[in-house]
Amino acid sequence: MNKIIGYRKMLGLTQNDMARLFGISPQAYRMKEHGKTAFSKSEMLLVRNSLRQKLFPNITVDEIFFD
């Protein structure tokens, strides 16, 4: 999940910011980012939409989470 960490940092967001965006605890977000629990489809879409708005207008969920 290092790719997710990189994208989060490119967006200028902290783990706490992402946890707030997802409506979960910072600890729960850390577990997702480090691959201990899975991102839900809606969380994947939130990440994709944030990246599309600010950095990569054509990025896909697959490119972020599965490539």
mmCIF file as gemmi writes it, N, C-alpha and C atoms, coordinates in Angstrom:
data_model
loop_
_atom_site.group_PDB
_atom_site.id
_atom_site.type_symbol
_atom_site.label_atom_id
_atom_site.label_alt_id
_atom_site.label_comp_id
_atom_site.label_asym_id
_atom_site.label_entity_id
_atom_site.label_seq_id
_atom_site.pdbx_PDB_ins_code
_atom_site.Cartn_x
_atom_site.Cartn_y
_atom_site.Cartn_z
_atom_site.occupancy
_atom_site.B_iso_or_equiv
_atom_site.pdbx_formal_charge
_atom_site.auth_seq_id
_atom_site.auth_asym_id
_atom_site.pdbx_PDB_model_num
ATOM 1 N N . MET Axp A 1 ? 0.814 -1.216 0 1 0 ? 1 A 1
ATOM 2 C CA . MET Axp A 1 ? 0 0 0 1 0 ? 1 A 1
ATOM 3 C C . MET Axp A 1 ? 0.85 1.27 0 1 0 ? 1 A 1
ATOM 4 N N . ASN Axp A 2 ? 2.121 1.169 -0.247 1 0 ? 2 A 1
ATOM 5 C CA . ASN Axp A 2 ? 2.959 2.353 -0.288 1 0 ? 2 A 1
ATOM 6 C C . ASN Axp A 2 ? 2.488 3.357 -1.333 1 0 ? 2 A 1
ATOM 7 N N . LYS Axp A 3 ? 1.861 2.85 -2.391 1 0 ? 3 A 1
ATOM 8 C CA . LYS Axp A 3 ? 1.315 3.713 -3.424 1 0 ? 3 A 1
ATOM 9 C C . LYS Axp A 3 ? 0.237 4.633 -2.843 1 0 ? 3 A 1
ATOM 10 N N . ILE Axp A 4 ? -0.595 4.098 -1.973 1 0 ? 4 A 1
ATOM 11 C CA . ILE Axp A 4 ? -1.66 4.883 -1.349 1 0 ? 4 A 1
ATOM 12 C C . ILE Axp A 4 ? -1.052 5.978 -0.479 1 0 ? 4 A 1
ATOM 13 N N . ILE Axp A 5 ? -0.01 5.641 0.248 1 0 ? 5 A 1
ATOM 14 C CA . ILE Axp A 5 ? 0.673 6.635 1.082 1 0 ? 5 A 1
ATOM 15 C C . ILE Axp A 5 ? 1.195 7.763 0.196 1 0 ? 5 A 1
ATOM 16 N N . GLY Axp A 6 ? 1.81 7.399 -0.92 1 0 ? 6 A 1
ATOM 17 C CA . GLY Axp A 6 ? 2.337 8.406 -1.842 1 0 ? 6 A 1
ATOM 18 C C . GLY Axp A 6 ? 1.261 9.319 -2.393 1 0 ? 6 A 1
ATOM 19 N N . TYR Axp A 7 ? 0.146 8.735 -2.808 1 0 ? 7 A 1
ATOM 20 C CA . TYR Axp A 7 ? -0.952 9.554 -3.328 1 0 ? 7 A 1
ATOM 21 C C . TYR Axp A 7 ? -1.51 10.47 -2.243 1 0 ? 7 A 1
ATOM 22 N N . ARG Axp A 8 ? -1.651 9.945 -1.038 1 0 ? 8 A 1
ATOM 23 C CA . ARG Axp A 8 ? -2.157 10.782 0.067 1 0 ? 8 A 1
ATOM 24 C C . ARG Axp A 8 ? -1.236 11.974 0.281 1 0 ? 8 A 1
ATOM 25 N N . LYS Axp A 9 ? 0.056 11.717 0.273 1 0 ? 9 A 1
ATOM 26 C CA . LYS Axp A 9 ? 1.021 12.8 0.484 1 0 ? 9 A 1
ATOM 27 C C . LYS Axp A 9 ? 1 13.799 -0.667 1 0 ? 9 A 1
ATOM 28 N N . MET Axp A 10 ? 0.806 13.313 -1.906 1 0 ? 10 A 1
ATOM 29 C CA . MET Axp A 10 ? 0.695 14.224 -3.049 1 0 ? 10 A 1
ATOM 30 C C . MET Axp A 10 ? -0.492 15.17 -2.881 1 0 ? 10 A 1
ATOM 31 N N . LEU Axp A 11 ? -1.548 14.653 -2.255 1 0 ? 11 A 1
ATOM 32 C CA . LEU Axp A 11 ? -2.736 15.482 -2.007 1 0 ? 11 A 1
ATOM 33 C C . LEU Axp A 11 ? -2.534 16.437 -0.835 1 0 ? 11 A 1
ATOM 34 N N . GLY Axp A 12 ? -1.437 16.262 -0.097 1 0 ? 12 A 1
ATOM 35 C CA . GLY Axp A 12 ? -1.168 17.126 1.049 1 0 ? 12 A 1
ATOM 36 C C . GLY Axp A 12 ? -2.029 16.79 2.249 1 0 ? 12 A 1
ATOM 37 N N . LEU Axp A 13 ? -2.453 15.524 2.353 1 0 ? 13 A 1
ATOM 38 C CA . LEU Axp A 13 ? -3.338 15.103 3.435 1 0 ? 13 A 1
ATOM 39 C C . LEU Axp A 13 ? -2.607 14.206 4.428 1 0 ? 13 A 1
ATOM 40 N N . THR Axp A 14 ? -3.014 14.29 5.677 1 0 ? 14 A 1
ATOM 41 C CA . THR Axp A 14 ? -2.48 13.416 6.714 1 0 ? 14 A 1
ATOM 42 C C . THR Axp A 14 ? -3.38 12.193 6.851 1 0 ? 14 A 1
ATOM 43 N N . GLN Axp A 15 ? -2.92 11.228 7.605 1 0 ? 15 A 1
ATOM 44 C CA . GLN Axp A 15 ? -3.762 10.067 7.894 1 0 ? 15 A 1
ATOM 45 C C . GLN Axp A 15 ? -5.013 10.514 8.64 1 0 ? 15 A 1
ATOM 46 N N . ASN Axp A 16 ? -4.88 11.481 9.527 1 0 ? 16 A 1
ATOM 47 C CA . ASN Axp A 16 ? -6.053 11.996 10.244 1 0 ? 16 A 1
ATOM 48 C C . ASN Axp A 16 ? -7.047 12.643 9.286 1 0 ? 16 A 1
ATOM 49 N N . ASP Axp A 17 ? -6.539 13.384 8.288 1 0 ? 17 A 1
ATOM 50 C CA . ASP Axp A 17 ? -7.424 13.987 7.281 1 0 ? 17 A 1
ATOM 51 C C . ASP Axp A 17 ? -8.206 12.919 6.531 1 0 ? 17 A 1
ATOM 52 N N . MET Axp A 18 ? -7.511 11.863 6.131 1 0 ? 18 A 1
ATOM 53 C CA . MET Axp A 18 ? -8.171 10.783 5.396 1 0 ? 18 A 1
ATOM 54 C C . MET Axp A 18 ? -9.203 10.076 6.27 1 0 ? 18 A 1
ATOM 55 N N . ALA Axp A 19 ? -8.86 9.862 7.518 1 0 ? 19 A 1
ATOM 56 C CA . ALA Axp A 19 ? -9.806 9.225 8.441 1 0 ? 19 A 1
ATOM 57 C C . ALA Axp A 19 ? -11.075 10.065 8.551 1 0 ? 19 A 1
ATOM 58 N N . ARG Axp A 20 ? -10.929 11.376 8.648 1 0 ? 20 A 1
ATOM 59 C CA . ARG Axp A 20 ? -12.097 12.257 8.722 1 0 ? 20 A 1
ATOM 60 C C . ARG Axp A 20 ? -12.928 12.159 7.444 1 0 ? 20 A 1
ATOM 61 N N . LEU Axp A 21 ? -12.243 12.154 6.292 1 0 ? 21 A 1
ATOM 62 C CA . LEU Axp A 21 ? -12.921 12.044 5.003 1 0 ? 21 A 1
ATOM 63 C C . LEU Axp A 21 ? -13.732 10.756 4.919 1 0 ? 21 A 1
ATOM 64 N N . PHE Axp A 22 ? -13.177 9.671 5.426 1 0 ? 22 A 1
ATOM 65 C CA . PHE Axp A 22 ? -13.849 8.375 5.394 1 0 ? 22 A 1
ATOM 66 C C . PHE Axp A 22 ? -14.851 8.189 6.527 1 0 ? 22 A 1
ATOM 67 N N . GLY Axp A 23 ? -14.779 9.041 7.557 1 0 ? 23 A 1
ATOM 68 C CA . GLY Axp A 23 ? -15.671 8.891 8.707 1 0 ? 23 A 1
ATOM 69 C C . GLY Axp A 23 ? -15.276 7.728 9.601 1 0 ? 23 A 1
ATOM 70 N N . ILE Axp A 24 ? -13.958 7.483 9.705 1 0 ? 24 A 1
ATOM 71 C CA . ILE Axp A 24 ? -13.451 6.396 10.547 1 0 ? 24 A 1
ATOM 72 C C . ILE Axp A 24 ? -12.363 6.936 11.467 1 0 ? 24 A 1
ATOM 73 N N . SER Axp A 25 ? -11.916 6.116 12.387 1 0 ? 25 A 1
ATOM 74 C CA . SER Axp A 25 ? -10.852 6.541 13.3 1 0 ? 25 A 1
ATOM 75 C C . SER Axp A 25 ? -9.51 6.562 12.565 1 0 ? 25 A 1
ATOM 76 N N . PRO Axp A 26 ? -8.577 7.372 13.048 1 0 ? 26 A 1
ATOM 77 C CA . PRO Axp A 26 ? -7.235 7.369 12.451 1 0 ? 26 A 1
ATOM 78 C C . PRO Axp A 26 ? -6.583 5.983 12.499 1 0 ? 26 A 1
ATOM 79 N N . GLN Axp A 27 ? -6.826 5.249 13.554 1 0 ? 27 A 1
ATOM 80 C CA . GLN Axp A 27 ? -6.259 3.899 13.662 1 0 ? 27 A 1
ATOM 81 C C . GLN Axp A 27 ? -6.82 2.984 12.574 1 0 ? 27 A 1
ATOM 82 N N . ALA Axp A 28 ? -8.121 3.083 12.329 1 0 ? 28 A 1
ATOM 83 C CA . ALA Axp A 28 ? -8.748 2.267 11.283 1 0 ? 28 A 1
ATOM 84 C C . ALA Axp A 28 ? -8.186 2.643 9.915 1 0 ? 28 A 1
ATOM 85 N N . TYR Axp A 29 ? -7.956 3.943 9.694 1 0 ? 29 A 1
ATOM 86 C CA . TYR Axp A 29 ? -7.378 4.358 8.412 1 0 ? 29 A 1
ATOM 87 C C . TYR Axp A 29 ? -5.959 3.814 8.263 1 0 ? 29 A 1
ATOM 88 N N . ARG Axp A 30 ? -5.151 3.898 9.311 1 0 ? 30 A 1
ATOM 89 C CA . ARG Axp A 30 ? -3.773 3.386 9.252 1 0 ? 30 A 1
ATOM 90 C C . ARG Axp A 30 ? -3.753 1.913 8.861 1 0 ? 30 A 1
ATOM 91 N N . MET Axp A 31 ? -4.679 1.157 9.404 1 0 ? 31 A 1
ATOM 92 C CA . MET Axp A 31 ? -4.752 -0.272 9.081 1 0 ? 31 A 1
ATOM 93 C C . MET Axp A 31 ? -5.048 -0.481 7.592 1 0 ? 31 A 1
ATOM 94 N N . LYS Axp A 32 ? -5.897 0.355 7.031 1 0 ? 32 A 1
ATOM 95 C CA . LYS Axp A 32 ? -6.21 0.26 5.607 1 0 ? 32 A 1
ATOM 96 C C . LYS Axp A 32 ? -4.982 0.615 4.774 1 0 ? 32 A 1
ATOM 97 N N . GLU Axp A 33 ? -4.335 1.702 5.133 1 0 ? 33 A 1
ATOM 98 C CA . GLU Axp A 33 ? -3.195 2.181 4.368 1 0 ? 33 A 1
ATOM 99 C C . GLU Axp A 33 ? -2.036 1.175 4.376 1 0 ? 33 A 1
ATOM 100 N N . HIS Axp A 34 ? -1.911 0.431 5.445 1 0 ? 34 A 1
ATOM 101 C CA . HIS Axp A 34 ? -0.828 -0.541 5.563 1 0 ? 34 A 1
ATOM 102 C C . HIS Axp A 34 ? -1.251 -1.967 5.176 1 0 ? 34 A 1
ATOM 103 N N . GLY Axp A 35 ? -2.462 -2.085 4.59 1 0 ? 35 A 1
ATOM 104 C CA . GLY Axp A 35 ? -2.89 -3.359 4.031 1 0 ? 35 A 1
ATOM 105 C C . GLY Axp A 35 ? -3.433 -4.366 5.027 1 0 ? 35 A 1
ATOM 106 N N . LYS Axp A 36 ? -3.697 -3.943 6.244 1 0 ? 36 A 1
ATOM 107 C CA . LYS Axp A 36 ? -4.219 -4.876 7.25 1 0 ? 36 A 1
ATOM 108 C C . LYS Axp A 36 ? -5.729 -5.055 7.12 1 0 ? 36 A 1
ATOM 109 N N . THR Axp A 37 ? -6.413 -4.043 6.606 1 0 ? 37 A 1
ATOM 110 C CA . THR Axp A 37 ? -7.837 -4.151 6.283 1 0 ? 37 A 1
ATOM 111 C C . THR Axp A 37 ? -8.046 -3.541 4.898 1 0 ? 37 A 1
ATOM 112 N N . ALA Axp A 38 ? -9.111 -3.937 4.231 1 0 ? 38 A 1
ATOM 113 C CA . ALA Axp A 38 ? -9.359 -3.499 2.854 1 0 ? 38 A 1
ATOM 114 C C . ALA Axp A 38 ? -10.096 -2.16 2.813 1 0 ? 38 A 1
ATOM 115 N N . PHE Axp A 39 ? -9.835 -1.407 1.757 1 0 ? 39 A 1
ATOM 116 C CA . PHE Axp A 39 ? -10.621 -0.206 1.471 1 0 ? 39 A 1
ATOM 117 C C . PHE Axp A 39 ? -11.95 -0.656 0.889 1 0 ? 39 A 1
ATOM 118 N N . SER Axp A 40 ? -13.036 -0.008 1.309 1 0 ? 40 A 1
ATOM 119 C CA . SER Axp A 40 ? -14.339 -0.297 0.712 1 0 ? 40 A 1
ATOM 120 C C . SER Axp A 40 ? -14.408 0.365 -0.66 1 0 ? 40 A 1
ATOM 121 N N . LYS Axp A 41 ? -15.364 -0.054 -1.455 1 0 ? 41 A 1
ATOM 122 C CA . LYS Axp A 41 ? -15.553 0.544 -2.781 1 0 ? 41 A 1
ATOM 123 C C . LYS Axp A 41 ? -15.787 2.049 -2.667 1 0 ? 41 A 1
ATOM 124 N N . SER Axp A 42 ? -16.596 2.472 -1.698 1 0 ? 42 A 1
ATOM 125 C CA . SER Axp A 42 ? -16.876 3.906 -1.557 1 0 ? 42 A 1
ATOM 126 C C . SER Axp A 42 ? -15.62 4.679 -1.136 1 0 ? 42 A 1
ATOM 127 N N . GLU Axp A 43 ? -14.768 4.068 -0.325 1 0 ? 43 A 1
ATOM 128 C CA . GLU Axp A 43 ? -13.511 4.72 0.068 1 0 ? 43 A 1
ATOM 129 C C . GLU Axp A 43 ? -12.574 4.838 -1.136 1 0 ? 43 A 1
ATOM 130 N N . MET Axp A 44 ? -12.536 3.781 -1.951 1 0 ? 44 A 1
ATOM 131 C CA . MET Axp A 44 ? -11.713 3.827 -3.163 1 0 ? 44 A 1
ATOM 132 C C . MET Axp A 44 ? -12.171 4.958 -4.077 1 0 ? 44 A 1
ATOM 133 N N . LEU Axp A 45 ? -13.467 5.122 -4.193 1 0 ? 45 A 1
ATOM 134 C CA . LEU Axp A 45 ? -14.004 6.182 -5.052 1 0 ? 45 A 1
ATOM 135 C C . LEU Axp A 45 ? -13.69 7.57 -4.482 1 0 ? 45 A 1
ATOM 136 N N . LEU Axp A 46 ? -13.71 7.712 -3.167 1 0 ? 46 A 1
ATOM 137 C CA . LEU Axp A 46 ? -13.346 8.99 -2.552 1 0 ? 46 A 1
ATOM 138 C C . LEU Axp A 46 ? -11.9 9.349 -2.87 1 0 ? 46 A 1
ATOM 139 N N . VAL Axp A 47 ? -11.003 8.375 -2.767 1 0 ? 47 A 1
ATOM 140 C CA . VAL Axp A 47 ? -9.593 8.613 -3.084 1 0 ? 47 A 1
ATOM 141 C C . VAL Axp A 47 ? -9.457 8.975 -4.568 1 0 ? 47 A 1
ATOM 142 N N . ARG Axp A 48 ? -10.078 8.194 -5.424 1 0 ? 48 A 1
ATOM 143 C CA . ARG Axp A 48 ? -10.011 8.47 -6.858 1 0 ? 48 A 1
ATOM 144 C C . ARG Axp A 48 ? -10.533 9.866 -7.195 1 0 ? 48 A 1
ATOM 145 N N . ASN Axp A 49 ? -11.676 10.223 -6.628 1 0 ? 49 A 1
ATOM 146 C CA . ASN Axp A 49 ? -12.27 11.527 -6.925 1 0 ? 49 A 1
ATOM 147 C C . ASN Axp A 49 ? -11.381 12.667 -6.444 1 0 ? 49 A 1
ATOM 148 N N . SER Axp A 50 ? -10.754 12.508 -5.291 1 0 ? 50 A 1
ATOM 149 C CA . SER Axp A 50 ? -9.835 13.537 -4.783 1 0 ? 50 A 1
ATOM 150 C C . SER Axp A 50 ? -8.647 13.696 -5.715 1 0 ? 50 A 1
ATOM 151 N N . LEU Axp A 51 ? -8.096 12.578 -6.162 1 0 ? 51 A 1
ATOM 152 C CA . LEU Axp A 51 ? -6.96 12.632 -7.085 1 0 ? 51 A 1
ATOM 153 C C . LEU Axp A 51 ? -7.364 13.23 -8.425 1 0 ? 51 A 1
ATOM 154 N N . ARG Axp A 52 ? -8.554 12.903 -8.89 1 0 ? 52 A 1
ATOM 155 C CA . ARG Axp A 52 ? -9.027 13.46 -10.163 1 0 ? 52 A 1
ATOM 156 C C . ARG Axp A 52 ? -9.208 14.971 -10.073 1 0 ? 52 A 1
ATOM 157 N N . GLN Axp A 53 ? -9.725 15.447 -8.963 1 0 ? 53 A 1
ATOM 158 C CA . GLN Axp A 53 ? -9.969 16.882 -8.802 1 0 ? 53 A 1
ATOM 159 C C . GLN Axp A 53 ? -8.673 17.681 -8.74 1 0 ? 53 A 1
ATOM 160 N N . LYS Axp A 54 ? -7.671 17.126 -8.071 1 0 ? 54 A 1
ATOM 161 C CA . LYS Axp A 54 ? -6.482 17.927 -7.778 1 0 ? 54 A 1
ATOM 162 C C . LYS Axp A 54 ? -5.255 17.608 -8.626 1 0 ? 54 A 1
ATOM 163 N N . LEU Axp A 55 ? -5.109 16.366 -9.088 1 0 ? 55 A 1
ATOM 164 C CA . LEU Axp A 55 ? -3.832 15.997 -9.701 1 0 ? 55 A 1
ATOM 165 C C . LEU Axp A 55 ? -3.925 15.247 -11.021 1 0 ? 55 A 1
ATOM 166 N N . PHE Axp A 56 ? -4.725 14.211 -11.059 1 0 ? 56 A 1
ATOM 167 C CA . PHE Axp A 56 ? -4.74 13.296 -12.202 1 0 ? 56 A 1
ATOM 168 C C . PHE Axp A 56 ? -6.164 13.129 -12.719 1 0 ? 56 A 1
ATOM 169 N N . PRO Axp A 57 ? -6.584 13.953 -13.67 1 0 ? 57 A 1
ATOM 170 C CA . PRO Axp A 57 ? -7.992 13.95 -14.098 1 0 ? 57 A 1
ATOM 171 C C . PRO Axp A 57 ? -8.507 12.633 -14.668 1 0 ? 57 A 1
ATOM 172 N N . ASN Axp A 58 ? -7.624 11.748 -15.105 1 0 ? 58 A 1
ATOM 173 C CA . ASN Axp A 58 ? -8.08 10.505 -15.731 1 0 ? 58 A 1
ATOM 174 C C . ASN Axp A 58 ? -7.712 9.248 -14.957 1 0 ? 58 A 1
ATOM 175 N N . ILE Axp A 59 ? -7.259 9.378 -13.734 1 0 ? 59 A 1
ATOM 176 C CA . ILE Axp A 59 ? -6.81 8.213 -12.962 1 0 ? 59 A 1
ATOM 177 C C . ILE Axp A 59 ? -7.992 7.3 -12.627 1 0 ? 59 A 1
ATOM 178 N N . THR Axp A 60 ? -7.724 6.013 -12.593 1 0 ? 60 A 1
ATOM 179 C CA . THR Axp A 60 ? -8.781 5.037 -12.294 1 0 ? 60 A 1
ATOM 180 C C . THR Axp A 60 ? -8.522 4.366 -10.944 1 0 ? 60 A 1
ATOM 181 N N . VAL Axp A 61 ? -9.557 3.75 -10.405 1 0 ? 61 A 1
ATOM 182 C CA . VAL Axp A 61 ? -9.433 2.991 -9.158 1 0 ? 61 A 1
ATOM 183 C C . VAL Axp A 61 ? -8.398 1.883 -9.336 1 0 ? 61 A 1
ATOM 184 N N . ASP Axp A 62 ? -8.412 1.229 -10.486 1 0 ? 62 A 1
ATOM 185 C CA . ASP Axp A 62 ? -7.44 0.151 -10.731 1 0 ? 62 A 1
ATOM 186 C C . ASP Axp A 62 ? -6.011 0.662 -10.669 1 0 ? 62 A 1
ATOM 187 N N . GLU Axp A 63 ? -5.751 1.809 -11.252 1 0 ? 63 A 1
ATOM 188 C CA . GLU Axp A 63 ? -4.399 2.371 -11.232 1 0 ? 63 A 1
ATOM 189 C C . GLU Axp A 63 ? -3.949 2.703 -9.807 1 0 ? 63 A 1
ATOM 190 N N . ILE Axp A 64 ? -4.868 3.155 -8.994 1 0 ? 64 A 1
ATOM 191 C CA . ILE Axp A 64 ? -4.53 3.536 -7.617 1 0 ? 64 A 1
ATOM 192 C C . ILE Axp A 64 ? -4.337 2.323 -6.73 1 0 ? 64 A 1
ATOM 193 N N . PHE Axp A 65 ? -5.253 1.387 -6.805 1 0 ? 65 A 1
ATOM 194 C CA . PHE Axp A 65 ? -5.28 0.302 -5.828 1 0 ? 65 A 1
ATOM 195 C C . PHE Axp A 65 ? -4.766 -1.054 -6.335 1 0 ? 65 A 1
ATOM 196 N N . PHE Axp A 66 ? -4.735 -1.273 -7.64 1 0 ? 66 A 1
ATOM 197 C CA . PHE Axp A 66 ? -4.457 -2.621 -8.127 1 0 ? 66 A 1
ATOM 198 C C . PHE Axp A 66 ? -3.274 -2.748 -9.073 1 0 ? 66 A 1
ATOM 199 N N . ASP Axp A 67 ? -2.746 -1.67 -9.612 1 0 ? 67 A 1
ATOM 200 C CA . ASP Axp A 67 ? -1.596 -1.783 -10.52 1 0 ? 67 A 1
ATOM 201 C C . ASP Axp A 67 ? -0.295 -1.873 -9.766 1 0 ? 67 A 1
